[in-house]
């Protein structure tokens, strides 16, 4: 049986924030406009784009609500966890221009440093089971 390792303080919050931010970036992108030749095709395309915009607006709203919920969760848990978003390189990067990808890379590196041996053992266990199938 694999040994368990403690997850770094704030890892849950940082991961959730990065995933929501990444999803938010994609919900803001405009859908590519399709060029259709027939008038009926154009009419269907307009209806489709309208529906897509409604879906994107709903997704964007849900992401914003989840980010607010995460903010509240972090604030309420501060006394028990001590996690401070102002000292987190994910929530407060040294360079405000840092991308979501940079944050993901930081989280991955942090997990590798703190959980390296456990991750290596888990990977070996999974690989050994995979090859036994």
N, CA, C and O of each residue as an XYZ file, in Angstrom:
532
protein
N       0.840     -1.176      0.000
C       0.000      0.000      0.000
C       0.888      1.244      0.000
O       1.905      1.279      0.691
N       0.518      2.230     -0.748
C       1.308      3.455     -0.862
C       1.136      4.303      0.389
O       0.067      4.311      1.000
N       2.183      5.009      0.764
C       2.093      5.889      1.922
C       1.429      7.191      1.500
O       1.520      7.615      0.348
N       0.763      7.811      2.457
C       0.111      9.077      2.136
C       1.056     10.217      2.485
O       1.901     10.096      3.373
N       0.902     11.298      1.788
C       1.724     12.481      2.030
C       0.809     13.677      2.169
O      -0.255     13.741      1.553
N       1.229     14.607      2.974
C       0.426     15.803      3.179
C       0.489     16.686      1.938
O       1.552     16.896      1.354
N      -0.654     17.187      1.560
C      -0.724     18.117      0.432
C      -0.301     19.486      0.955
O      -0.711     19.873      2.049
N       0.502     20.222      0.208
C       0.953     21.541      0.664
C      -0.224     22.450      1.017
O      -1.264     22.434      0.357
N      -0.035     23.240      2.070
C      -1.056     24.172      2.515
C      -1.466     25.095      1.366
O      -0.609     25.691      0.712
N      -2.730     25.209      1.126
C      -3.233     26.093      0.081
C      -3.279     25.481     -1.302
O      -3.788     26.104     -2.234
N      -2.757     24.271     -1.456
C      -2.711     23.642     -2.778
C      -4.114     23.532     -3.384
O      -4.309     23.785     -4.573
N      -5.083     23.152     -2.552
C      -6.472     23.029     -3.021
C      -6.977     24.373     -3.542
O      -7.566     24.449     -4.621
N      -6.742     25.427     -2.768
C      -7.214     26.753     -3.168
C      -6.524     27.231     -4.444
O      -7.166     27.745     -5.360
N      -5.212     27.052     -4.485
C      -4.452     27.510     -5.650
C      -4.848     26.749     -6.908
O      -4.985     27.334     -7.983
N      -5.029     25.451     -6.766
C      -5.414     24.638     -7.920
C      -6.791     25.034     -8.430
O      -6.997     25.187     -9.634
N      -7.723     25.196     -7.515
C      -9.078     25.579     -7.912
C      -9.068     26.949     -8.598
O      -9.756     27.153     -9.598
N      -8.289     27.878     -8.058
C      -8.200     29.211     -8.642
C      -7.628     29.159    -10.058
O      -8.143     29.810    -10.966
N      -6.567     28.385    -10.236
C      -5.928     28.288    -11.548
C      -6.879     27.664    -12.561
O      -6.993     28.149    -13.687
N      -7.564     26.592    -12.168
C      -8.494     25.926    -13.092
C      -9.637     26.865    -13.466
O      -9.985     26.976    -14.642
N     -10.221     27.540    -12.480
C     -11.314     28.475    -12.776
C     -10.830     29.627    -13.658
O     -11.536     30.047    -14.574
N      -9.644     30.130    -13.387
C      -9.100     31.217    -14.209
C      -8.876     30.759    -15.637
O      -9.164     31.487    -16.586
N      -8.361     29.550    -15.784
C      -8.111     29.004    -17.115
C      -9.424     28.832    -17.872
O      -9.518     29.180    -19.049
N     -10.430     28.298    -17.200
C     -11.740     28.141    -17.836
C     -12.335     29.499    -18.186
O     -12.992     29.650    -19.217
N     -12.104     30.482    -17.327
C     -12.597     31.829    -17.585
C     -11.975     32.451    -18.818
O     -12.639     33.179    -19.555
N     -10.701     32.166    -19.045
C     -10.039     32.685    -20.248
C     -10.705     32.145    -21.500
O     -10.932     32.883    -22.459
N     -11.016     30.868    -21.489
C     -11.626     30.256    -22.669
C     -13.070     30.709    -22.877
O     -13.546     30.764    -24.010
N     -13.765     31.032    -21.789
C     -15.146     31.484    -21.951
C     -15.208     32.895    -22.519
O     -16.250     33.311    -23.027
N     -14.110     33.636    -22.439
C     -14.086     35.000    -22.962
C     -13.704     35.062    -24.433
O     -13.924     36.074    -25.099
N     -13.136     33.981    -24.931
C     -12.739     33.977    -26.337
C     -13.983     33.969    -27.216
O     -14.982     33.328    -26.889
N     -13.915     34.677    -28.321
C     -15.035     34.682    -29.264
C     -14.990     33.417    -30.086
O     -13.924     32.931    -30.463
N     -16.153     32.904    -30.352
C     -16.237     31.717    -31.193
C     -15.905     32.092    -32.628
O     -16.305     33.161    -33.089
N     -15.183     31.239    -33.343
C     -14.876     31.544    -34.741
C     -16.159     31.600    -35.564
O     -17.046     30.758    -35.428
N     -16.229     32.600    -36.406
C     -17.408     32.736    -37.252
C     -17.279     31.811    -38.447
O     -16.259     31.777    -39.135
N     -18.352     31.059    -38.671
C     -18.361     30.144    -39.803
C     -18.960     30.867    -40.999
O     -19.926     31.618    -40.865
N     -18.389     30.637    -42.142
C     -18.907     31.255    -43.350
C     -19.680     30.205    -44.130
O     -19.119     29.225    -44.619
N     -20.978     30.435    -44.231
C     -21.842     29.520    -44.972
C     -22.378     30.239    -46.198
O     -22.627     31.444    -46.154
N     -22.554     29.517    -47.279
C     -22.935     30.157    -48.535
C     -24.441     30.330    -48.697
O     -24.869     31.312    -49.305
N     -25.252     29.429    -48.186
C     -26.695     29.524    -48.419
C     -27.359     30.420    -47.373
O     -26.902     30.486    -46.232
N     -28.457     31.121    -47.767
C     -29.176     31.961    -46.804
C     -29.691     31.140    -45.619
O     -29.691     31.621    -44.485
N     -30.130     29.905    -45.875
C     -30.616     29.057    -44.789
C     -29.458     28.733    -43.834
O     -29.632     28.728    -42.616
N     -28.299     28.468    -44.391
C     -27.116     28.187    -43.576
C     -26.733     29.375    -42.721
O     -26.342     29.209    -41.566
N     -26.844     30.589    -43.283
C     -26.528     31.805    -42.543
C     -27.512     31.973    -41.398
O     -27.123     32.338    -40.288
N     -28.799     31.706    -41.665
C     -29.824     31.822    -40.641
C     -29.559     30.832    -39.504
O     -29.679     31.192    -38.333
N     -29.203     29.604    -39.834
C     -28.894     28.602    -38.819
C     -27.641     29.005    -38.043
O     -27.556     28.791    -36.834
N     -26.673     29.587    -38.743
C     -25.431     30.009    -38.103
C     -25.706     31.104    -37.076
O     -25.133     31.082    -35.987
N     -26.570     32.060    -37.404
C     -26.912     33.144    -36.481
C     -27.593     32.580    -35.243
O     -27.280     32.990    -34.126
N     -28.518     31.648    -35.424
C     -29.198     31.023    -34.289
C     -28.204     30.250    -33.428
O     -28.277     30.290    -32.200
N     -27.291     29.559    -34.064
C     -26.273     28.785    -33.351
C     -25.358     29.704    -32.545
O     -25.033     29.406    -31.396
N     -24.938     30.830    -33.150
C     -24.070     31.768    -32.446
C     -24.787     32.385    -31.255
O     -24.177     32.610    -30.210
N     -26.084     32.661    -31.407
C     -26.857     33.222    -30.314
C     -26.905     32.250    -29.138
O     -26.729     32.647    -27.986
N     -27.144     30.981    -29.438
C     -27.170     29.951    -28.404
C     -25.792     29.809    -27.765
O     -25.677     29.700    -26.544
N     -24.746     29.809    -28.592
C     -23.382     29.702    -28.071
C     -23.056     30.868    -27.142
O     -22.414     30.676    -26.110
N     -23.494     32.077    -27.502
C     -23.243     33.238    -26.657
C     -23.977     33.110    -25.323
O     -23.447     33.504    -24.285
N     -25.196     32.560    -25.344
C     -25.944     32.337    -24.105
C     -25.216     31.343    -23.211
O     -25.106     31.548    -22.002
N     -24.723     30.273    -23.806
C     -23.989     29.253    -23.053
C     -22.714     29.857    -22.471
O     -22.395     29.632    -21.304
N     -21.983     30.625    -23.282
C     -20.752     31.249    -22.803
C     -21.019     32.225    -21.659
O     -20.245     32.292    -20.705
N     -22.109     32.977    -21.754
C     -22.466     33.908    -20.689
C     -22.780     33.146    -19.402
O     -22.375     33.558    -18.314
N     -23.497     32.043    -19.533
C     -23.825     31.227    -18.359
C     -22.557     30.646    -17.736
O     -22.404     30.659    -16.514
N     -21.656     30.141    -18.564
C     -20.395     29.580    -18.065
C     -19.587     30.668    -17.361
O     -19.056     30.444    -16.274
N     -19.495     31.843    -17.981
C     -18.743     32.950    -17.394
C     -19.328     33.338    -16.038
O     -18.585     33.581    -15.087
N     -20.654     33.395    -15.947
C     -21.322     33.734    -14.694
C     -21.037     32.688    -13.625
O     -20.763     33.032    -12.475
N     -21.100     31.411    -13.999
C     -20.823     30.337    -13.043
C     -19.378     30.385    -12.557
O     -19.111     30.148    -11.379
N     -18.456     30.687    -13.449
C     -17.047     30.784    -13.061
C     -16.851     31.937    -12.086
O     -16.143     31.792    -11.090
N     -17.470     33.081    -12.363
C     -17.363     34.232    -11.465
C     -17.936     33.902    -10.092
O     -17.366     34.292     -9.073
N     -19.066     33.181    -10.058
C     -19.668     32.778     -8.785
C     -18.752     31.820     -8.026
O     -18.621     31.922     -6.806
N     -18.124     30.896     -8.737
C     -17.197     29.950     -8.098
C     -15.969     30.674     -7.547
O     -15.473     30.323     -6.476
N     -15.475     31.679     -8.268
C     -14.331     32.453     -7.776
C     -14.701     33.220     -6.508
O     -13.897     33.303     -5.579
N     -15.913     33.782     -6.463
C     -16.376     34.474     -5.255
C     -16.516     33.486     -4.105
O     -16.152     33.788     -2.969
N     -17.046     32.306     -4.406
C     -17.198     31.263     -3.392
C     -15.834     30.828     -2.859
O     -15.676     30.616     -1.656
N     -14.862     30.695     -3.736
C     -13.505     30.323     -3.330
C     -12.912     31.399     -2.425
O     -12.281     31.085     -1.415
N     -13.112     32.655     -2.783
C     -12.616     33.766     -1.980
C     -13.205     33.706     -0.572
O     -12.496     33.884      0.418
N     -14.500     33.456     -0.500
C     -15.184     33.351      0.792
C     -14.656     32.149      1.578
O     -14.417     32.246      2.781
N     -14.477     31.022      0.897
C     -13.968     29.804      1.540
C     -12.581     30.044      2.138
O     -12.301     29.613      3.256
N     -11.725     30.724      1.401
C     -10.370     31.011      1.887
C     -10.428     31.926      3.105
O      -9.728     31.700      4.093
N     -11.260     32.955      3.032
C     -11.381     33.898      4.147
C     -11.891     33.209      5.407
O     -11.376     33.437      6.502
N     -12.913     32.359      5.244
C     -13.490     31.671      6.397
C     -12.538     30.639      6.989
O     -12.584     30.375      8.190
N     -11.682     30.057      6.167
C     -10.771     29.012      6.640
C      -9.443     29.572      7.149
O      -8.609     28.816      7.647
N      -9.237     30.870      7.032
C      -7.941     31.451      7.394
C      -7.541     31.124      8.828
O      -6.385     30.786      9.082
N      -8.481     31.221      9.768
C      -8.129     30.981     11.171
C      -7.690     29.542     11.422
O      -6.865     29.290     12.300
N      -8.232     28.604     10.662
C      -7.847     27.201     10.872
C      -6.680     26.763      9.987
O      -5.904     25.892     10.380
N      -6.548     27.351      8.805
C      -5.479     26.923      7.890
C      -4.274     27.848      7.915
O      -3.143     27.406      7.712
N      -4.511     29.122      8.162
C      -3.427     30.094      8.111
C      -3.018     30.454      6.691
O      -2.057     31.195      6.482
N      -3.753     29.926      5.714
C      -3.415     30.211      4.317
C      -3.745     31.661      4.002
O      -4.869     32.118      4.215
N      -2.753     32.372      3.495
C      -2.920     33.780      3.148
C      -2.681     33.955      1.657
O      -1.574     33.739      1.163
N      -3.720     34.346      0.952
C      -3.602     34.492     -0.504
C      -2.592     35.570     -0.896
O      -2.092     35.571     -2.021
N      -2.289     36.487      0.025
C      -1.345     37.563     -0.288
C       0.104     37.075     -0.322
O       0.966     37.738     -0.899
N       0.375     35.933      0.283
C       1.731     35.372      0.247
C       1.846     34.242     -0.768
O       2.925     33.680     -0.954
N       0.747     33.911     -1.418
C       0.742     32.838     -2.411
C       1.211     33.363     -3.763
O       0.693     34.371     -4.245
N       2.185     32.693     -4.380
C       2.637     33.136     -5.704
C       1.579     32.939     -6.788
O       1.702     33.491     -7.881
N       0.551     32.162     -6.495
C      -0.534     31.965     -7.457
C      -1.519     33.125     -7.381
O      -1.884     33.701     -8.406
N      -1.951     33.469     -6.165
C      -2.906     34.559     -6.002
C      -2.245     35.929     -6.121
O      -2.862     36.878     -6.603
N      -1.006     36.032     -5.689
C      -0.278     37.302     -5.721
C       1.105     37.085     -6.334
O       2.109     37.098     -5.622
N       1.160     36.884     -7.660
C       2.462     36.618     -8.293
C       3.375     37.843     -8.221
O       2.914     38.984     -8.208
N       4.668     37.578     -8.174
C       5.644     38.671     -8.159
C       5.487     39.524     -9.411
O       5.647     40.744     -9.366
N       5.176     38.878    -10.521
C       4.942     39.568    -11.782
C       3.451     39.449    -12.109
O       2.985     38.365    -12.459
N       2.698     40.547    -12.001
C       1.256     40.483    -12.265
C       0.901     40.021    -13.678
O      -0.244     39.652    -13.942
N       1.868     40.040    -14.574
C       1.628     39.607    -15.945
C       1.735     38.090    -16.094
O       1.596     37.558    -17.196
N       1.984     37.395    -14.980
C       2.118     35.935    -15.036
C       0.852     35.317    -15.601
O      -0.260     35.758    -15.312
N       1.043     34.301    -16.400
C      -0.098     33.638    -17.020
C      -0.571     32.479    -16.159
O       0.113     32.064    -15.224
N      -1.732     31.970    -16.481
C      -2.270     30.799    -15.799
C      -1.302     29.634    -15.951
O      -1.121     28.845    -15.024
N      -0.685     29.530    -17.115
C       0.274     28.456    -17.351
C       1.456     28.562    -16.394
O       1.955     27.547    -15.908
N       1.906     29.790    -16.121
C       2.993     29.991    -15.162
C       2.572     29.523    -13.773
O       3.354     28.900    -13.055
N       1.327     29.830    -13.402
C       0.809     29.400    -12.101
C       0.738     27.881    -12.017
O       1.095     27.295    -10.995
N       0.281     27.247    -13.084
C       0.232     25.784    -13.102
C       1.630     25.191    -12.974
O       1.833     24.214    -12.254
N       2.578     25.777    -13.662
C       3.959     25.295    -13.584
C       4.489     25.440    -12.163
O       5.187     24.557    -11.663
N       4.158     26.551    -11.515
C       4.600     26.759    -10.134
C       3.987     25.711     -9.211
O       4.681     25.134     -8.374
N       2.685     25.466     -9.364
C       2.021     24.456     -8.534
C       2.635     23.082     -8.746
O       2.863     22.344     -7.788
N       2.901     22.741     -9.992
C       3.506     21.448    -10.293
C       4.884     21.307     -9.672
O       5.218     20.260     -9.119
N       5.676     22.354     -9.764
C       7.020     22.329     -9.184
C       6.948     22.229     -7.662
O       7.720     21.498     -7.041
N       6.023     22.965     -7.074
C       5.850     22.934     -5.618
C       5.438     21.531     -5.158
O       5.959     21.017     -4.168
N       4.512     20.926     -5.877
C       4.075     19.565     -5.541
C       5.226     18.581     -5.721
O       5.402     17.680     -4.901
N       6.005     18.743     -6.779
C       7.137     17.841     -7.022
C       8.164     17.943     -5.905
O       8.694     16.929     -5.452
N       8.447     19.163     -5.460
C       9.440     19.352     -4.405
C       8.961     18.770     -3.077
O       9.720     18.101     -2.377
N       7.700     19.028     -2.736
C       7.201     18.614     -1.433
C       6.718     17.168     -1.401
O       6.710     16.541     -0.341
N       6.319     16.640     -2.545
C       5.761     15.288     -2.583
C       6.542     14.368     -3.508
O       6.060     13.295     -3.869
N       7.736     14.778     -3.891
C       8.512     14.051     -4.895
C       8.613     12.562     -4.680
O       8.293     11.788     -5.582
N       9.053     12.137     -3.499
C       9.233     10.706     -3.242
C       7.899      9.969     -3.292
O       7.811      8.873     -3.847
N       6.875     10.561     -2.719
C       5.552      9.925     -2.726
C       4.996      9.834     -4.140
O       4.410      8.821     -4.521
N       5.184     10.901     -4.919
C       4.712     10.891     -6.302
C       5.448      9.845     -7.122
O       4.848      9.156     -7.946
N       6.749      9.729     -6.893
C       7.547      8.735     -7.616
C       7.064      7.328     -7.279
O       6.925      6.485     -8.166
N       6.810      7.078     -5.995
C       6.316      5.764     -5.575
C       4.950      5.459     -6.161
O       4.696      4.345     -6.621
N       4.071      6.451     -6.143
C       2.732      6.259     -6.703
C       2.803      6.006     -8.201
O       2.075      5.167     -8.731
N       3.684      6.735     -8.883
C       3.833      6.539    -10.322
C       4.338      5.126    -10.616
O       3.843      4.470    -11.533
N       5.312      4.657     -9.848
C       5.839      3.305    -10.051
C       4.760      2.258     -9.807
O       4.664      1.275    -10.542
N       3.945      2.470     -8.772
C       2.856      1.544     -8.471
C       1.854      1.503     -9.619
O       1.434      0.426    -10.042
N       1.472      2.670    -10.121
C       0.522      2.728    -11.236
C       1.091      2.082    -12.489
O       0.399      1.339    -13.184
N       2.349      2.368    -12.770
C       2.970      1.779    -13.958
C       3.082      0.262    -13.835
O       2.875     -0.459    -14.811
N       3.407     -0.217    -12.650
C       3.525     -1.674    -12.480
C       2.169     -2.346    -12.649
O       2.084     -3.443    -13.201
N       1.115     -1.697    -12.180
C      -0.236     -2.256    -12.353
C      -0.658     -2.205    -13.812
O      -1.301     -3.128    -14.312
N      -0.294     -1.120    -14.496
C      -0.652     -0.966    -15.902
C      -0.002     -2.063    -16.737
O      -0.651     -2.673    -17.586
N       1.265     -2.307    -16.494
C       1.992     -3.293    -17.288
C       1.583     -4.724    -16.951
O       1.861     -5.640    -17.725
N       0.930     -4.930    -15.808
C       0.477     -6.276    -15.433
C      -0.858     -6.624    -16.071
O      -1.264     -7.786    -16.047
N      -1.537     -5.660    -16.629
C      -2.864     -5.913    -17.214
C      -2.798     -6.757    -18.418
O      -3.829     -7.056    -19.020
